[in-house]
Structure formats: C-alpha cells, structure tokens
C-alpha cells in the first residue's frame, strides 16, 4: 500500500456456507461493519505512517574545507623561459698571407686545444725576404760605423782649424800693433826731419797691409768657428756629424724593422687555434691559397651560454648574477646550474622580445650549441603575506576565499606580488586570515563551512 491510498479488496477463496435468510442478513450486516472498521483502521495507520516518515527526513550537512593562516614571510619568485644553447664564442680565422698551404691538420668536428697547429703555409719566399732584410740591416750598420768615425774626424779637424785661425788672428793683430807703433815713431821723426817722406809713406802702407791681414785672419776664424758649430764638439751633441750618424742608424733600424715584419709573417704562416673548442668549418686544403675567405671556424663550448627569450614582463625582475637552472628538452632531461651573465635589450627595434644569457660550465661537452633548453631563473626575494598558490579562485590570481569567525565564506580580492609556483605573496589581505587552500572548491560567499 502506498501512502494516501486505499487497501485493495481481499477475496476469500473458501465457498460461503448456506445459512437461513435472517441469519444470512445478520451475517452480511456484521461483515459490512467489520469491513468498514478495517478500512478505517488501515487509513489511519497509513496516514500516521506517512506523517512519521516526513518528520524523520535528514537535513544537508555543512561542507568541510581545508584552510591555512596567511602569515608574513618571503618568496623567491622564478621565471621559466625557453631558449637554445649557444657557444661561448665563435672564432673566424683568416690569413692575410699570399702563400699556399703546405698542410692542414684538422677536420670538421675535431676538438682542438689552445695553441694547436691547424695548418701550415709555405714560407720559402718569406725566408728569402728575411735574409735580404737582414743583409740590408748589416750594410746599414757598417755605414753607421763609418759615419761615426767620419763624424769624429770632421769634428776634430774643425776644432784644429779653429785653433789655427785663432792663432793667425793673434799673430796678425800683434804685427799690426808693432807696425802702428813704428808708424807713429816715423811720423815724429818726419816732423823733426830725421826720416824722409818716402819712409813715412812705406810705413803707412805696411800698417794698412797689417790691418787687411787681421781682417782676413778674423774671417778665417769665423769660418772655422762656424764649422765647429755645424759639426758639434762631439757626436753626443747635435750637428752635421751627429745627424749623419743618426740618419745611418735610422736606415739600419728600418731594415731591422722590415726583417721583423717578415718574421711576423713567417709566424702567421703557422695557423694555430686561439681557443679550446671544436672545428665547425674547414675551408682550405693543401696547395690552396687562403685568399680573403674564412679558412676555419671554431666554437668555444666550455663554457657555453643558454640564450633564453622572454617578454619585458618576464625579464623585468631578472638581474645579472641571478642563479638559474637549465634543463634540456631531450629524453635524458639533463640539468645544469649557472648564473645570469646579462639581460639584453630588445632583439629587434620595436619588438618586445628580450634575451637572457646564462653562463654554464660545460667541461664534458654534454651541452651542445643549438640544443633547445628551458631555463628557470630566480628573481629577487619578495616579502609579504604568503598564501598557497592553489588558493586562488581564478586564473589571474586576483581572488581568494576567506573563512570568517562565524565559519562563513567570503571572497576577497587581492593583488599577487610574487610567486614561486607553490606559495604566493599578496597584497590586500588581512594578516592571520583563514584562507581556503583549494580555491576551486564548490563553496560560495555566505555559505557556512566546517573548517579542518
């Protein structure tokens, strides 16, 4: 029987007994009374049963939520950027010599060390030129020696000539003084009639000749003094002799410099590796002339750079020296630790792409240039109120669920300042707030919860 329904009629399978008419009427009347009483009892029982069922229906229980207290602390946020491995440096080797290659000692892919001979160019012509320059320098050295001796001789001769001229001047002046004295005496004697006019005139002529001799001697003295001044008193002083010696020495130095230049070219004919690295390009064979082309390209692969790319927002908090972890994209997922060497500005003018270079040690060469990697870089530490990153209710990390003192839920709007992936520092939240750790839970504002 259902609640609110009526009982179905029950049929008696046994045959009714035969009775007298009055007895039958009394029996039927009693049966109908019992039937009505039975039906009324069933109705009352069903109604009572339905009422009791409705009063025992259970009410919905408050949901359980996990919470944590927002507390002050620090978070070191990280940025994950994609990039590639790049060599520490590429070295392009060329040769300015016009000599053919005698031998080439390396192949592409070979590892080379610093100072290793990569190729040897022919130096026969350069050796001949060196010998010629050395012979010229020796000849100039001999000329220098000759000029030194000649200069000393010229200086000595000029000084001797000067001394002779000085003596001639003194002698001419003495003769002039003597003849002038005689002329004055002759003039007195002529006045007294002791000498003739002829004698007086002859003595006057002698004095004039002496004066001319003095002037000539003085001119010779001036010429000798000029020669001494021009040649100098020694080779240590400036003068013609000294300049001739210096000129000869300069010519000798030019020849020696030319010889040294040839020696440098001979040294360049031995092409050596300036770095420790790998040969990635060889463009010369024995017998070929280098010309102006690039004959070798080397890459230094220890250390290497991880060149990562990111937007301005991603690199804003990255500074030089920040620690970084690099993971390769191959099956082995190799990890390497390094530090940021620099943050480069926009790659192309007008773009928003920036480069972060991470310096990595690579002694075993397992990091190959060109390999795709992923780098995680730690930014400066940020202090503030910390909450689990899973507590945000939206993808933009702007809302949290907070449980009040009355165990009801309320949505609070916050600003995420930093995150390390597990914990975030936010602003706009009261300290010691009870934050629902799972922001995706199915509870809403004003709903009462049971806090674990």
MARMI-558024 format. One record per residue (C-alpha): residue number from 1; y, z, x. Coordinates in nm, 2 decimals. Layout:
BEGIN
+-----+--------+--------+--------+
|  nr |     c2 |     c3 |     c1 |
+-----+--------+--------+--------+
| NUM |      Y |      Z |      X |
...
+-----+--------+--------+--------+
//
This chain:
BEGIN
+-----+--------+--------+--------+
|  nr |     c2 |     c3 |     c1 |
+-----+--------+--------+--------+
|   1 |   0.00 |   0.00 |   0.00 |
|   2 |   0.35 |  -0.09 |   0.12 |
|   3 |   0.65 |   0.15 |   0.08 |
|   4 |   0.82 |   0.09 |  -0.25 |
|   5 |   0.51 |  -0.10 |  -0.40 |
|   6 |   0.26 |  -0.01 |  -0.67 |
|   7 |  -0.11 |   0.06 |  -0.63 |
|   8 |  -0.35 |  -0.22 |  -0.74 |
|   9 |  -0.59 |  -0.17 |  -1.03 |
|  10 |  -0.93 |  -0.04 |  -0.93 |
|  11 |  -1.23 |  -0.18 |  -1.11 |
|  12 |  -1.54 |   0.03 |  -1.18 |
|  13 |  -1.85 |  -0.17 |  -1.11 |
|  14 |  -2.08 |   0.05 |  -1.33 |
|  15 |  -2.12 |  -0.05 |  -1.70 |
|  16 |  -1.94 |   0.16 |  -1.96 |
|  17 |  -2.17 |   0.38 |  -2.18 |
|  18 |  -2.20 |   0.32 |  -2.55 |
|  19 |  -2.02 |   0.60 |  -2.75 |
|  20 |  -1.92 |   0.67 |  -3.11 |
|  21 |  -1.59 |   0.53 |  -3.22 |
|  22 |  -1.40 |   0.86 |  -3.24 |
|  23 |  -1.54 |   0.96 |  -2.90 |
|  24 |  -1.45 |   0.63 |  -2.76 |
|  25 |  -1.09 |   0.66 |  -2.88 |
|  26 |  -1.06 |   1.01 |  -2.73 |
|  27 |  -1.21 |   0.89 |  -2.41 |
|  28 |  -0.97 |   0.59 |  -2.39 |
|  29 |  -0.67 |   0.81 |  -2.46 |
|  30 |  -0.77 |   1.05 |  -2.19 |
|  31 |  -0.83 |   0.78 |  -1.94 |
|  32 |  -0.49 |   0.63 |  -2.00 |
|  33 |  -0.32 |   0.96 |  -1.95 |
|  34 |  -0.51 |   1.02 |  -1.62 |
|  35 |  -0.43 |   0.66 |  -1.51 |
|  36 |  -0.05 |   0.72 |  -1.57 |
|  37 |  -0.07 |   1.05 |  -1.39 |
|  38 |  -0.25 |   0.90 |  -1.10 |
|  39 |   0.00 |   0.61 |  -1.07 |
|  40 |   0.30 |   0.85 |  -1.08 |
|  41 |   0.14 |   1.06 |  -0.81 |
|  42 |   0.09 |   0.76 |  -0.59 |
|  43 |   0.46 |   0.65 |  -0.64 |
|  44 |   0.59 |   0.99 |  -0.55 |
|  45 |   0.36 |   1.00 |  -0.24 |
|  46 |   0.48 |   0.66 |  -0.12 |
|  47 |   0.85 |   0.74 |  -0.17 |
|  48 |   0.81 |   1.06 |   0.02 |
|  49 |   0.62 |   0.89 |   0.30 |
|  50 |   0.89 |   0.62 |   0.33 |
|  51 |   1.17 |   0.88 |   0.34 |
|  52 |   0.98 |   1.07 |   0.61 |
|  53 |   0.94 |   0.76 |   0.83 |
|  54 |   1.30 |   0.67 |   0.82 |
|  55 |   1.41 |   1.02 |   0.92 |
|  56 |   1.19 |   1.01 |   1.24 |
|  57 |   1.32 |   0.67 |   1.39 |
|  58 |   1.42 |   0.73 |   1.76 |
|  59 |   1.78 |   0.67 |   1.88 |
|  60 |   1.87 |   0.45 |   2.20 |
|  61 |   1.89 |   0.64 |   2.53 |
|  62 |   2.19 |   0.61 |   2.78 |
|  63 |   2.11 |   0.37 |   3.08 |
|  64 |   2.06 |   0.51 |   3.43 |
|  65 |   2.29 |   0.38 |   3.72 |
|  66 |   2.29 |   0.43 |   4.09 |
|  67 |   2.64 |   0.54 |   4.23 |
|  68 |   2.79 |   0.63 |   4.56 |
|  69 |   3.12 |   0.81 |   4.65 |
|  70 |   3.40 |   0.59 |   4.80 |
|  71 |   3.49 |   0.76 |   5.13 |
|  72 |   3.72 |   0.68 |   5.43 |
|  73 |   3.56 |   0.51 |   5.73 |
|  74 |   3.58 |   0.19 |   5.94 |
|  75 |   3.42 |  -0.15 |   5.91 |
|  76 |   3.39 |  -0.42 |   6.18 |
|  77 |   3.40 |  -0.75 |   5.98 |
|  78 |   3.22 |  -1.06 |   6.11 |
|  79 |   3.27 |  -1.43 |   6.07 |
|  80 |   2.99 |  -1.68 |   6.07 |
|  81 |   3.08 |  -2.03 |   6.19 |
|  82 |   2.88 |  -2.34 |   6.27 |
|  83 |   2.91 |  -2.55 |   6.58 |
|  84 |   2.74 |  -2.70 |   6.88 |
|  85 |   2.66 |  -2.61 |   7.24 |
|  86 |   2.90 |  -2.78 |   7.50 |
|  87 |   2.87 |  -2.79 |   7.88 |
|  88 |   3.10 |  -2.56 |   8.08 |
|  89 |   3.25 |  -2.87 |   8.24 |
|  90 |   3.18 |  -3.24 |   8.27 |
|  91 |   3.24 |  -3.39 |   8.62 |
|  92 |   3.30 |  -3.76 |   8.66 |
|  93 |   3.25 |  -3.88 |   9.02 |
|  94 |   3.42 |  -4.19 |   9.15 |
|  95 |   3.47 |  -4.33 |   9.50 |
|  96 |   3.78 |  -4.49 |   9.65 |
|  97 |   3.59 |  -4.64 |   9.94 |
|  98 |   3.51 |  -5.01 |   9.95 |
|  99 |   3.17 |  -4.96 |  10.13 |
| 100 |   2.83 |  -5.03 |   9.98 |
| 101 |   2.58 |  -4.76 |   9.91 |
| 102 |   2.31 |  -4.70 |  10.17 |
| 103 |   2.10 |  -4.47 |   9.95 |
| 104 |   2.11 |  -4.29 |   9.61 |
| 105 |   1.91 |  -3.97 |   9.60 |
| 106 |   1.91 |  -3.86 |   9.23 |
| 107 |   1.81 |  -3.99 |   8.89 |
| 108 |   1.94 |  -3.91 |   8.54 |
| 109 |   1.82 |  -3.58 |   8.42 |
| 110 |   1.78 |  -3.43 |   8.77 |
| 111 |   1.91 |  -3.08 |   8.83 |
| 112 |   2.14 |  -3.06 |   9.13 |
| 113 |   2.29 |  -2.78 |   9.32 |
| 114 |   2.64 |  -2.75 |   9.46 |
| 115 |   2.67 |  -2.94 |   9.79 |
| 116 |   2.36 |  -3.16 |   9.73 |
| 117 |   2.39 |  -3.52 |   9.86 |
| 118 |   2.39 |  -3.76 |   9.56 |
| 119 |   2.44 |  -4.08 |   9.75 |
| 120 |   2.54 |  -4.21 |  10.10 |
| 121 |   2.78 |  -4.51 |  10.15 |
| 122 |   2.78 |  -4.73 |  10.46 |
| 123 |   3.02 |  -4.60 |  10.73 |
| 124 |   2.98 |  -4.86 |  11.01 |
| 125 |   3.33 |  -5.01 |  10.96 |
| 126 |   3.48 |  -4.66 |  10.93 |
| 127 |   3.32 |  -4.55 |  11.26 |
| 128 |   3.47 |  -4.86 |  11.44 |
| 129 |   3.81 |  -4.79 |  11.29 |
| 130 |   3.79 |  -4.43 |  11.41 |
| 131 |   3.71 |  -4.53 |  11.76 |
| 132 |   4.01 |  -4.77 |  11.76 |
| 133 |   4.25 |  -4.50 |  11.64 |
| 134 |   4.12 |  -4.25 |  11.90 |
| 135 |   4.18 |  -4.51 |  12.17 |
| 136 |   4.53 |  -4.57 |  12.05 |
| 137 |   4.59 |  -4.20 |  12.05 |
| 138 |   4.47 |  -4.17 |  12.41 |
| 139 |   4.70 |  -4.45 |  12.51 |
| 140 |   4.99 |  -4.28 |  12.34 |
| 141 |   4.90 |  -3.96 |  12.51 |
| 142 |   4.92 |  -4.13 |  12.85 |
| 143 |   5.26 |  -4.28 |  12.76 |
| 144 |   5.38 |  -3.93 |  12.67 |
| 145 |   5.28 |  -3.80 |  13.01 |
| 146 |   5.46 |  -4.09 |  13.18 |
| 147 |   5.77 |  -4.03 |  12.97 |
| 148 |   5.76 |  -3.66 |  13.07 |
| 149 |   5.76 |  -3.75 |  13.44 |
| 150 |   6.02 |  -4.02 |  13.40 |
| 151 |   6.24 |  -3.79 |  13.20 |
| 152 |   6.22 |  -3.51 |  13.46 |
| 153 |   6.31 |  -3.77 |  13.73 |
| 154 |   6.61 |  -3.90 |  13.53 |
| 155 |   6.74 |  -3.55 |  13.48 |
| 156 |   6.71 |  -3.46 |  13.85 |
| 157 |   6.88 |  -3.79 |  13.96 |
| 158 |   7.16 |  -3.74 |  13.71 |
| 159 |   7.22 |  -3.39 |  13.84 |
| 160 |   7.22 |  -3.52 |  14.21 |
| 161 |   7.47 |  -3.79 |  14.12 |
| 162 |   7.69 |  -3.53 |  13.95 |
| 163 |   7.69 |  -3.31 |  14.26 |
| 164 |   7.77 |  -3.61 |  14.49 |
| 165 |   8.06 |  -3.71 |  14.26 |
| 166 |   8.19 |  -3.36 |  14.27 |
| 167 |   8.19 |  -3.37 |  14.65 |
| 168 |   8.36 |  -3.71 |  14.66 |
| 169 |   8.63 |  -3.58 |  14.43 |
| 170 |   8.69 |  -3.27 |  14.65 |
| 171 |   8.70 |  -3.49 |  14.96 |
| 172 |   8.94 |  -3.74 |  14.81 |
| 173 |   9.17 |  -3.45 |  14.70 |
| 174 |   9.17 |  -3.30 |  15.05 |
| 175 |   9.26 |  -3.63 |  15.21 |
| 176 |   9.54 |  -3.68 |  14.95 |
| 177 |   9.68 |  -3.33 |  15.02 |
| 178 |   9.67 |  -3.39 |  15.40 |
| 179 |   9.84 |  -3.73 |  15.37 |
| 180 |  10.10 |  -3.59 |  15.13 |
| 181 |  10.18 |  -3.32 |  15.39 |
| 182 |  10.22 |  -3.59 |  15.66 |
| 183 |  10.45 |  -3.79 |  15.43 |
| 184 |  10.68 |  -3.50 |  15.38 |
| 185 |  10.70 |  -3.44 |  15.75 |
| 186 |  10.77 |  -3.81 |  15.82 |
| 187 |  11.05 |  -3.80 |  15.57 |
| 188 |  11.22 |  -3.52 |  15.75 |
| 189 |  11.17 |  -3.69 |  16.09 |
| 190 |  11.30 |  -4.01 |  15.95 |
| 191 |  11.61 |  -3.83 |  15.83 |
| 192 |  11.67 |  -3.70 |  16.18 |
| 193 |  11.59 |  -4.04 |  16.34 |
| 194 |  11.27 |  -3.95 |  16.51 |
| 195 |  11.05 |  -4.20 |  16.32 |
| 196 |  11.11 |  -4.55 |  16.21 |
| 197 |  11.13 |  -4.68 |  15.85 |
| 198 |  10.80 |  -4.87 |  15.92 |
| 199 |  10.62 |  -4.55 |  16.00 |
| 200 |  10.75 |  -4.38 |  15.68 |
| 201 |  10.65 |  -4.67 |  15.46 |
| 202 |  10.30 |  -4.68 |  15.61 |
| 203 |  10.25 |  -4.31 |  15.54 |
| 204 |  10.37 |  -4.35 |  15.18 |
| 205 |  10.12 |  -4.64 |  15.14 |
| 206 |   9.84 |  -4.41 |  15.27 |
| 207 |   9.93 |  -4.14 |  15.02 |
| 208 |   9.91 |  -4.39 |  14.73 |
| 209 |   9.57 |  -4.51 |  14.86 |
| 210 |   9.45 |  -4.15 |  14.86 |
| 211 |   9.57 |  -4.10 |  14.50 |
| 212 |   9.37 |  -4.40 |  14.40 |
| 213 |   9.07 |  -4.27 |  14.58 |
| 214 |   9.10 |  -3.94 |  14.40 |
| 215 |   9.11 |  -4.11 |  14.06 |
| 216 |   8.81 |  -4.32 |  14.15 |
| 217 |   8.62 |  -4.02 |  14.26 |
| 218 |   8.71 |  -3.84 |  13.94 |
| 219 |   8.59 |  -4.14 |  13.73 |
| 220 |   8.26 |  -4.13 |  13.91 |
| 221 |   8.24 |  -3.76 |  13.85 |
| 222 |   8.30 |  -3.81 |  13.47 |
| 223 |   8.03 |  -4.08 |  13.46 |
| 224 |   7.78 |  -3.85 |  13.64 |
| 225 |   7.86 |  -3.56 |  13.40 |
| 226 |   7.81 |  -3.80 |  13.10 |
| 227 |   7.47 |  -3.90 |  13.24 |
| 228 |   7.37 |  -3.53 |  13.28 |
| 229 |   7.49 |  -3.45 |  12.93 |
| 230 |   7.30 |  -3.75 |  12.79 |
| 231 |   6.97 |  -3.68 |  12.98 |
| 232 |   7.00 |  -3.30 |  12.95 |
| 233 |   6.93 |  -3.04 |  13.21 |
| 234 |   6.56 |  -3.01 |  13.11 |
| 235 |   6.31 |  -3.16 |  12.87 |
| 236 |   6.33 |  -2.84 |  12.66 |
| 237 |   6.69 |  -2.94 |  12.57 |
| 238 |   6.80 |  -3.23 |  12.36 |
| 239 |   6.88 |  -3.55 |  12.54 |
| 240 |   6.76 |  -3.90 |  12.62 |
| 241 |   6.47 |  -3.79 |  12.83 |
| 242 |   6.36 |  -3.53 |  12.58 |
| 243 |   6.39 |  -3.78 |  12.29 |
| 244 |   6.18 |  -4.03 |  12.48 |
| 245 |   5.91 |  -3.78 |  12.53 |
| 246 |   5.93 |  -3.67 |  12.16 |
| 247 |   5.91 |  -4.03 |  12.05 |
| 248 |   5.60 |  -4.08 |  12.26 |
| 249 |   5.44 |  -3.76 |  12.13 |
| 250 |   5.51 |  -3.87 |  11.77 |
| 251 |   5.34 |  -4.20 |  11.83 |
| 252 |   5.04 |  -4.02 |  11.96 |
| 253 |   5.04 |  -3.79 |  11.66 |
| 254 |   5.05 |  -4.09 |  11.43 |
| 255 |   4.74 |  -4.24 |  11.60 |
| 256 |   4.56 |  -3.90 |  11.57 |
| 257 |   4.66 |  -3.88 |  11.20 |
| 258 |   4.51 |  -4.22 |  11.14 |
| 259 |   4.19 |  -4.11 |  11.32 |
| 260 |   4.18 |  -3.80 |  11.10 |
| 261 |   4.23 |  -4.01 |  10.79 |
| 262 |   3.93 |  -4.22 |  10.89 |
| 263 |   3.73 |  -3.91 |  10.94 |
| 264 |   3.81 |  -3.80 |  10.58 |
| 265 |   3.70 |  -4.14 |  10.46 |
| 266 |   3.37 |  -4.10 |  10.65 |
| 267 |   3.32 |  -3.76 |  10.49 |
| 268 |   3.39 |  -3.91 |  10.15 |
| 269 |   3.12 |  -4.17 |  10.22 |
| 270 |   2.87 |  -3.88 |  10.17 |
| 271 |   2.89 |  -3.82 |   9.79 |
| 272 |   2.80 |  -3.46 |   9.72 |
| 273 |   2.77 |  -3.26 |   9.40 |
| 274 |   3.07 |  -3.03 |   9.34 |
| 275 |   2.88 |  -2.82 |   9.09 |
| 276 |   2.54 |  -2.69 |   9.00 |
| 277 |   2.42 |  -2.88 |   8.69 |
| 278 |   2.24 |  -3.18 |   8.55 |
| 279 |   2.29 |  -3.56 |   8.62 |
| 280 |   2.36 |  -3.72 |   8.29 |
| 281 |   2.47 |  -4.06 |   8.41 |
| 282 |   2.40 |  -4.26 |   8.73 |
| 283 |   2.58 |  -4.59 |   8.77 |
| 284 |   2.52 |  -4.71 |   9.13 |
| 285 |   2.22 |  -4.84 |   9.32 |
| 286 |   2.16 |  -4.90 |   9.69 |
| 287 |   2.36 |  -5.20 |   9.81 |
| 288 |   2.62 |  -5.19 |   9.53 |
| 289 |   2.99 |  -5.12 |   9.59 |
| 290 |   3.14 |  -4.83 |   9.39 |
| 291 |   3.44 |  -5.03 |   9.28 |
| 292 |   3.66 |  -4.84 |   9.03 |
| 293 |   3.38 |  -4.74 |   8.80 |
| 294 |   3.24 |  -4.39 |   8.74 |
| 295 |   2.93 |  -4.37 |   8.95 |
| 296 |   2.79 |  -4.03 |   8.85 |
| 297 |   2.85 |  -3.79 |   8.56 |
| 298 |   2.74 |  -3.43 |   8.60 |
| 299 |   2.73 |  -3.14 |   8.35 |
| 300 |   2.75 |  -2.78 |   8.44 |
| 301 |   2.52 |  -2.60 |   8.20 |
| 302 |   2.54 |  -2.24 |   8.33 |
| 303 |   2.74 |  -2.10 |   8.17 |
| 304 |   2.79 |  -2.31 |   7.85 |
| 305 |   3.03 |  -2.29 |   7.56 |
| 306 |   2.94 |  -2.26 |   7.19 |
| 307 |   3.21 |  -2.46 |   7.03 |
| 308 |   3.24 |  -2.33 |   6.67 |
| 309 |   3.46 |  -2.47 |   6.39 |
| 310 |   3.64 |  -2.28 |   6.12 |
| 311 |   3.93 |  -2.28 |   5.89 |
| 312 |   4.26 |  -2.09 |   5.95 |
| 313 |   4.14 |  -1.80 |   5.73 |
| 314 |   3.81 |  -1.77 |   5.92 |
| 315 |   3.97 |  -1.76 |   6.27 |
| 316 |   4.28 |  -1.55 |   6.17 |
| 317 |   4.12 |  -1.22 |   6.29 |
| 318 |   3.93 |  -1.36 |   6.59 |
| 319 |   4.07 |  -1.28 |   6.93 |
| 320 |   3.98 |  -1.37 |   7.29 |
| 321 |   3.72 |  -1.13 |   7.42 |
| 322 |   3.56 |  -1.05 |   7.09 |
| 323 |   3.18 |  -1.02 |   7.10 |
| 324 |   2.97 |  -1.30 |   6.95 |
| 325 |   2.61 |  -1.37 |   6.87 |
| 326 |   2.49 |  -1.73 |   6.88 |
| 327 |   2.17 |  -1.84 |   6.70 |
| 328 |   2.01 |  -2.18 |   6.75 |
| 329 |   1.90 |  -2.39 |   6.45 |
| 330 |   1.56 |  -2.48 |   6.59 |
| 331 |   1.23 |  -2.33 |   6.49 |
| 332 |   1.25 |  -2.06 |   6.75 |
| 333 |   1.59 |  -1.93 |   6.63 |
| 334 |   1.69 |  -1.83 |   6.98 |
| 335 |   1.97 |  -1.57 |   7.01 |
| 336 |   2.23 |  -1.54 |   7.28 |
| 337 |   2.52 |  -1.29 |   7.32 |
| 338 |   2.86 |  -1.39 |   7.45 |
| 339 |   3.23 |  -1.34 |   7.42 |
| 340 |   3.51 |  -1.55 |   7.27 |
| 341 |   3.68 |  -1.74 |   7.55 |
| 342 |   3.96 |  -1.88 |   7.34 |
| 343 |   4.07 |  -1.99 |   6.99 |
| 344 |   4.20 |  -2.34 |   7.00 |
| 345 |   4.47 |  -2.47 |   6.75 |
| 346 |   4.42 |  -2.75 |   6.50 |
| 347 |   4.18 |  -3.01 |   6.63 |
| 348 |   4.38 |  -3.30 |   6.48 |
| 349 |   4.75 |  -3.27 |   6.38 |
| 350 |   4.78 |  -3.19 |   6.02 |
| 351 |   4.43 |  -3.07 |   5.98 |
| 352 |   4.31 |  -2.71 |   5.90 |
| 353 |   4.01 |  -2.72 |   6.14 |
| 354 |   4.02 |  -2.48 |   6.44 |
| 355 |   3.78 |  -2.43 |   6.73 |
| 356 |   3.65 |  -2.11 |   6.87 |
| 357 |   3.49 |  -2.13 |   7.22 |
| 358 |   3.23 |  -1.87 |   7.30 |
| 359 |   3.12 |  -1.84 |   7.67 |
| 360 |   2.74 |  -1.79 |   7.71 |
| 361 |   2.54 |  -1.73 |   8.02 |
| 362 |   2.25 |  -1.99 |   8.04 |
| 363 |   2.05 |  -1.92 |   8.36 |
| 364 |   1.73 |  -2.06 |   8.23 |
| 365 |   1.89 |  -2.37 |   8.07 |
| 366 |   1.74 |  -2.30 |   7.72 |
| 367 |   2.07 |  -2.37 |   7.56 |
| 368 |   2.12 |  -2.75 |   7.57 |
| 369 |   2.46 |  -2.92 |   7.52 |
| 370 |   2.46 |  -3.09 |   7.18 |
| 371 |   2.23 |  -2.83 |   7.01 |
| 372 |   2.35 |  -2.71 |   6.67 |
| 373 |   2.41 |  -2.34 |   6.65 |
| 374 |   2.55 |  -2.07 |   6.43 |
| 375 |   2.78 |  -1.80 |   6.56 |
| 376 |   2.86 |  -1.46 |   6.42 |
| 377 |   3.18 |  -1.32 |   6.57 |
| 378 |   3.30 |  -0.96 |   6.53 |
| 379 |   3.66 |  -0.91 |   6.42 |
| 380 |   3.88 |  -0.61 |   6.50 |
| 381 |   3.78 |  -0.28 |   6.33 |
| 382 |   3.94 |  -0.21 |   5.98 |
| 383 |   3.98 |   0.14 |   5.85 |
| 384 |   4.00 |   0.24 |   5.48 |
| 385 |   3.79 |   0.33 |   5.17 |
| 386 |   3.44 |   0.20 |   5.21 |
| 387 |   3.21 |   0.08 |   4.92 |
| 388 |   2.89 |  -0.12 |   4.92 |
| 389 |   2.94 |  -0.49 |   4.91 |
| 390 |   2.68 |  -0.51 |   4.63 |
| 391 |   2.91 |  -0.30 |   4.41 |
| 392 |   3.15 |  -0.59 |   4.33 |
| 393 |   3.11 |  -0.74 |   3.98 |
| 394 |   3.25 |  -1.08 |   4.07 |
| 395 |   3.21 |  -1.34 |   4.35 |
| 396 |   3.58 |  -1.30 |   4.45 |
| 397 |   3.52 |  -0.93 |   4.52 |
| 398 |   3.81 |  -0.81 |   4.31 |
| 399 |   3.64 |  -0.57 |   4.06 |
| 400 |   3.42 |  -0.26 |   4.08 |
| 401 |   3.25 |  -0.03 |   3.82 |
| 402 |   3.35 |   0.33 |   3.84 |
| 403 |   3.19 |   0.63 |   3.66 |
| 404 |   3.44 |   0.88 |   3.53 |
| 405 |   3.40 |   1.26 |   3.50 |
| 406 |   3.27 |   1.21 |   3.14 |
| 407 |   3.00 |   0.97 |   3.26 |
| 408 |   3.16 |   0.67 |   3.11 |
| 409 |   3.20 |   0.34 |   3.29 |
| 410 |   3.54 |   0.18 |   3.38 |
| 411 |   3.63 |  -0.14 |   3.56 |
| 412 |   3.87 |  -0.10 |   3.85 |
| 413 |   4.05 |  -0.40 |   4.01 |
| 414 |   4.07 |  -0.37 |   4.39 |
| 415 |   4.15 |  -0.58 |   4.70 |
| 416 |   3.89 |  -0.64 |   4.96 |
| 417 |   4.04 |  -0.59 |   5.31 |
| 418 |   3.73 |  -0.64 |   5.52 |
| 419 |   3.35 |  -0.66 |   5.51 |
| 420 |   3.06 |  -0.66 |   5.75 |
| 421 |   2.82 |  -0.80 |   5.49 |
| 422 |   2.69 |  -0.47 |   5.38 |
| 423 |   3.00 |  -0.25 |   5.35 |
| 424 |   3.35 |  -0.34 |   5.24 |
| 425 |   3.69 |  -0.17 |   5.29 |
| 426 |   3.90 |  -0.20 |   4.97 |
| 427 |   4.25 |  -0.10 |   4.85 |
| 428 |   4.34 |   0.01 |   4.50 |
| 429 |   4.06 |   0.27 |   4.46 |
| 430 |   4.09 |   0.64 |   4.44 |
| 431 |   3.91 |   0.84 |   4.71 |
| 432 |   3.58 |   1.00 |   4.61 |
| 433 |   3.54 |   0.77 |   4.32 |
| 434 |   3.19 |   0.73 |   4.19 |
| 435 |   3.12 |   0.36 |   4.23 |
| 436 |   2.82 |   0.19 |   4.07 |
| 437 |   2.63 |   0.04 |   4.37 |
| 438 |   2.50 |  -0.26 |   4.17 |
| 439 |   2.79 |  -0.44 |   4.03 |
| 440 |   2.56 |  -0.68 |   3.84 |
| 441 |   2.41 |  -0.41 |   3.63 |
| 442 |   2.43 |  -0.46 |   3.25 |
| 443 |   2.68 |  -0.19 |   3.16 |
| 444 |   3.04 |  -0.23 |   3.05 |
| 445 |   3.37 |  -0.05 |   3.00 |
| 446 |   3.35 |   0.27 |   2.79 |
| 447 |   2.97 |   0.29 |   2.80 |
| 448 |   2.82 |   0.63 |   2.87 |
| 449 |   2.56 |   0.63 |   3.15 |
| 450 |   2.32 |   0.87 |   3.32 |
| 451 |   2.41 |   0.89 |   3.70 |
| 452 |   2.14 |   0.91 |   3.95 |
+-----+--------+--------+--------+
//
